[in-house]
């Protein structure tokens, strides 16, 4: 998969994704620290990337827009090892892998997937 990592995603999470052969665009490494949310969405659409973020604002933004996929991680324990564990649960889910436009929310209670 092709991911666009928001600035709030730990570098160890990025390393995990790279080890698993995912294509990454990391905002932090590209110097795009102050990119507005709407601009981040447009970049994800243009490059056909899935946004990975801890920012809960993307839940609303994704449900209001179409043409991209966003994964919002909303677990209490946001330590990178826990985030990685949750991503390992999400990535193989067929409904997520077949998503063309929508939202996946990872919470302590489980994973919710919405098509837009």
N, C-alpha and C positions, 0 to 999 in steps of 0.2 A: 504494500500500500504506500501511497504518497501522503505524508503528514506535513502539516504546517504547525510547528510547536510555538505556542504562545510563550512570552518571556517568563511566565510563572512555572514552566515545566523544568524540572531539575535535569542537569546534564547527565546524571546516571540513568534517568529514564530515556533520554535520547540515545545513550550508549546501548541500552537494552534493545531499543527499536532497530538501531543500526546492526547490531549483532544478529538480529532476526531478519535482515535483508530488506528493511523498509527504507524508502527514499525520504529523507528529511530536509526540511527547510526550517532552520532555527532562527527566529527573529533576533534573538540575542547575538548570535554569531554574525548576522547580516547587518547589525547596527540599527535595527528597526525597533528600538525600544519604545518609541513614542508613537508608534503607528496607531491610528484611531481604529476602533472596533470595526466600523463600516469598511475602512480601507483594508483591514486584515481579511474580511469576508470577500471583498472583491479580488484580492490576491489569491485566496483559496479557490475561488471560482475560476479565475484565469488559468491557474496552474493545475486545476483538478486535484486539489489536496484536501485531506481531512484535517480540520482544525482540532488540535488537542489543547485543552485549557482547564484551569481551575476556576475561571471567571464565570460566576453564575449568570452574569448579564447575557452570556451567549445562549443560554436556554431560551430566553425570550426572543433574542435576535434571530435565532435559527428557526423558531416557529413562525416568525413573521416574514421570512424570506425563503427562497427556494434555490436550488441549483448547487448546493454544497452540503457537505456532511460535517457535523461537529460532535466531538466527544467532550462532555463536561464531566470532570471528576469532582464529586462533591462528598467525598468520604471524610470522616472526622480525622482519621489518622492519615495525613498527607505526606508521611515519610516516603521517600522514593521507593523503598522496598515494598511498601504496601500498595503504592500506585502501580508498580510493575506487576504485582500479584493480581490486581484488579484488571489490568490490561490483558494479562494472560488469560483471564476468564472471558473477556469481551471479544478478543480478536478471532477466535475460532467460531463464534456464533454465526450460523448461516444467515440469519435475518440481518445481522450487521454487515457481513461480507457482501451481501447482495444489495445493500442500500445504495441508492443513487443520489438521494437528496433527503436529509433528515438529521435527526439528533439521537445520540446515545448518552444517557445520563447514568453515571456510575455512582451509586450511593451505598451506604452501609447495608441497606435493606435489599439491595440487588441492582440489577441493570434494567433500565427502561429504554426502549427503542421506539422512536416516532418517525414515521415517514412524512415528508412535506411535499 
